[in-house]
C-alpha cells in the first residue's frame, strides 16, 4: 500500500489484486488501509504541530525507525540526539 502513503489519489482497485492473491479478504484489506491512513494522519499531525520524540524515547525510536529517521525528525523540530548516525 505504498501508493496509499505517497499518492493516495492514485489508488485504484488494481492495488487490491496482489493483496487478494496473498489471500487477504475485504476486512483484512480494510484493516491495512485504516492502519496506513491512521499512521499518515498521526505523522502529519505531529509534523504540523512540531511534536518531537522525548529524549527518554530516543533509544526506542532509533530501534523502531533507525537513526537516520530519528535524526531527520529531531532536526525538523530543532533538536538532536547528539549521537552520530
N, C-alpha and C positions, 0 to 999 in steps of 0.2 A: 504494500500500500504506500510505496514511496511517492507515487503521484499524488495521493491524498495530502501528503505533507507539503510537497513543493509546488504543485499546480492543481489545487483542488477543483478548479473549474473545468479541468480537462478529464476528470474521471468519468469513465464510461462503464457499461456492463462488461466490456472486454476484460477489465481488471478482475472480475469475478471468476473468469474461466480457470486460471491456474489454482485459485483457491478451491473451487469446486473439484478440480482434478485431484487435489490433495485430500479430498474427502470432507471438506467443510460444508456445512448446511447454512441455510439462511440466518439462523440465530447466531452461529459462530462468526459469520461474515459481519453481521450487525455488531457483535461484540468488538471485533477488530476495529471497525470504523469508529465506534463510540470511544474506545480507548485512545486511538490515534487522535481523534478530534479533541478529546479532553486534554491530552498532553499538549497539543498545539495551542489550545486556549490558555492553559496554565502558563506555558512558556511565554506567550505574548503578553499575558497579564503581568507576569514577573518582570519581563524586559521593559514593558511600557511604564511600569511604576518604579523601576530601579531596585527591585528586591534582589538581594545578593545572598549567597550562601554564608551562613555564620561561620566564623573561624573554627569552632568546635566540630563542624561538619565537613571540613576540607578533606580529611582523610577518606571519609566515606564517599564524598563526591568524586574524588580522584579515582577511587576503586571502581565506582559505577560508570563514570563518564570519561575518565582519562585526564591526565594533567593538562594537555593542550586545551581541552574543552573547559576545564575549570579555570585556567588562566584567562582564556578569552572571556568567560563570563565575568570574572572579577575585574578584568581590565575595563569592561563596559561600565562597571559600577565604580571605577576609580580605585580599586583595591588590588592587592596582590598577596599570594601566599608566601612569597619570598623564597619559594622552592623552585629551582630551575626545572624546566620541562624537558 
